[in-house]
């Protein structure tokens, strides 16, 4: 157990074209390919645990070194990030009890299914595809490699903007508990948050290096979720009857319902499953499935608790940041907001790691360890610049709910559902029955339609909010 959490130097795969194998079997060794990994003929039943897969493309980050439960913690860190404090307002208010509860369960089921499909493609063609774009390029070619890359980075960029906004909201709420003089505006809090995220990004060189920080992240999540649930339960027990009706006129309800559906899938999905799976030790498919089961079972319990309790306590008046609705001891709320701020810093690093990996691999020196002086300076400049752009956009347009909806529409739907089903269909079509092919095509067409509708609804929300709020608004 201890050795799996010990820091190891990154696996640097480099050659003139950056395409080499992690390990090459000796010429005299007779091997077969099993699910894309090499296996000796004389190996026993447990040999799969020691298989050495071929990597599709080089990277300067560490891969293939983490146990499945570390990947599970990465996934649960994402699903129980401080975003959960907004789901009572952004999901339940526009959908109501029935629509919200059923929608969450359906979204969980289809998300688990789509992610499992994607995980099974990780070893397609005898290679580990450690990036989403690598897998798409292997299946479709160079053009789709670039399209997938663009979609994924738009998705992660917008998620990171949302995290910076969340951290700023938590910091502002914390300040108002201490001094309610209005001196520290939300844009200032967002700038401070961006600076702290930059410091963390410089200190943690790659995704696998999070390790013990994932335990801290889990602890921080439990602090603000338990605090929010306990205080909301107390408020709900003392409050008069709440109004659970869906607000708005019939036409606006259509748009808010569609927008909430995008937020539903956003809640469960990362948009970077291959990158997370790349950190796992073999057997990578079975271990990724274990991590997904952890996410969608025990890992989702806190999510459901805070969503349902928050909506039960405040009805359709639930705020977009639940800790702003609860009443209770100042110190409890202060600790909860501080925990939300700190957890958001860690969660942002996860969703920014694909960009960091690209920048480090493409532009990094490749010399020395991750904490060599020139590599640290490189991270300060490159990651600091990336997060500066995130922070500027977050401060200028701090409309958190709109970002969730638009991100779900433009990227989460296509990446997680449309592409996952279509790639699986292309890769395994010759082995699938007509019924299974029809099922996958149904998913491809259905989620494409939902993505278009959700994008229109999200853009409408942004247009409405742009009339209500100005740039760098203190919301």
Phi, psi and omega in degrees: 000315184295321184294331181289345180251011179274136180297131176238152178294150182294150176277111182263114179253113185217141172201177182306322178253012177057031178230095177225170180270151172297319178207146180240126180295149179299147184302326184277354182273124178277124184230162171234164177258123180236109182053039175082014179228153184275140183218132177288147181297327185268007181291153178271194184294331183270007185294334183300333179293340183248014181293147180245099185284158174274141182259133186291329182208152184286158178210152176269357181262162180285134178225160173063028186239351190258147173289163185298327184288338174291319175297323176298321177293324176299315180295316180289331174299319178292315184287333180251027176293177181296350172304330183298336180289349178255351187289331177301322180276320186276338180254306188285322181299312179283344183252336182079179184298309186291308181298320182292313182294313180294319180299318179297318180292317178295317180298323178295315181297312182289330178291317177299316181297312182294319179293325177295321176300315181296321180297325181291342180270000186299328183254021184299133177075017178083015181224152172276121178264100191274358177226152180300316183294328177297318180294315179296320179294324178295323184275316189254332184115183189295322183296315180289334172304312182290320180295315179297319177302313180298314180298316183295318183284331170297315179302309183289325177298317181289323175298318180295323175300315179299321178295320178296320176298315179301314179298320178295320177297317180295320180294319178295317178299321177296317180296318182294334176288333182267313181220110181266059181251359177071011183287325182264100182281163180302316179302323177295318178297322179295320178297316177299317179298316178299322178294316179295319178298324178294316178301317180293320180296325178290323184280339181247102191290329182206170189300317182296336183286353178298310175037258185296336178295335176293327175292318175300318179299317178298317179297316179298318179300314180297325180297307184284333178288314178297316179299314180297318181294315182295314181292322178293320176299319179294319178295317182295324180292332183265342187277156173290182181302135180266160177262116181254011179290152181279120184287161176099164177279167185305319182292318180290330178297325179300313181291318181292326178293316179295318178297321179294329178296325176293322178293330178300312182285331176300325185297330187256346194241148183260331186076010181216038182300317178300324179292323176289318180296333180296337182278349189275145172290154171298150000282119193289329180286310180297320180291325177291323177297321176298316180297321179293320177297322176297316180298313189271359174248264183298325182293340182263352180301312178300323178302309181297320183300309185289327179293308186288320180293318179299316180290321178299322185285326189236355177061216183281008174260009178299134182279169179284354175222102194304327181293346174279345181266331188284155176238143180165189180304137182300320183294327179293314179294324179295315179296320180296316179293321177296318178297320178297319178298312183293320180295324180296323177299318180290316182296320178301321181299323178298311185282346174268350187298325176298322176294318178298319181297318178296312182297317181294318182287319184282320188243348181291162183286329183077007181249142176076175179281172182298338181253015169298147188305316182292329177287324176295316178298320177300314180295322178302313183288311187282309180290324176298320177295317178299314181289334175296320177294315176304314184294320179298314180294320180298318180291325182284326185228072185276054181255085191300313182299324179294321178297319179299314183293315182292322177297315178300322183286311188282329189234314185295315177301305181296315185291314188277324188250308184293305182293320182301313180292319183289321178296319178296322179294316180294317184288330187236013185302325182290344182254354185268146175286166180299324180294317180291324175297316179298321178298314180293322177294323176300317178294318180299309182291315182298315181286335173294315178298316179298322180297316179296313180297318181292324178296318178297316179297319181294319179296324176297318178299318179295320178297319179295314181292328180294336175279332182276320185246152175258171178299143181057041182288147176263080186264000000 
